[in-house]
């Protein structure tokens, strides 16, 4: 009985500690040099993608999600990631629990956070992946998508 209580206390302590070591992230604030996310509506992003003949890079996140915070703080803020994504894609970030993000989450049947998708100008998924990606992993994935376009 003592060992079960010890395990439960240890897991609770780990959970509390983990919540404190998560980076503090403002999802609405752009990072200079990082990915510049589209500020308009989803419909406007689709129109822009069609006009510029680009894919949309869509990130669907939740503000309470630890990997989402790390992605924003470590990967999307990276200058190499920003340079590549800003020149090749229309970048959109949507909070799955607010505004248009709710409909987007439902439309694309998002099951976990973060989920990143490449979507064509007609709104069809080209490819998607879930979970944290380092800057080098994200760029490598994007380059394979770009080649296959």
GIHUDA-V940906 format. One record per helix or strand of 2 or more residues. SS is the DSSP state (alpha for helix, beta for strand). FROM is the first residue (numbers start at 0). TO is the last residue. If there is no record, write none. Layout:
ss/from/to
SS/FROM/TO
SS/FROM/TO
//
This chain:
ss/from/to
alpha/1/20
alpha/41/51
beta/54/60
alpha/65/74
alpha/78/87
beta/88/94
alpha/98/106
beta/114/118
beta/124/129
alpha/134/147
//
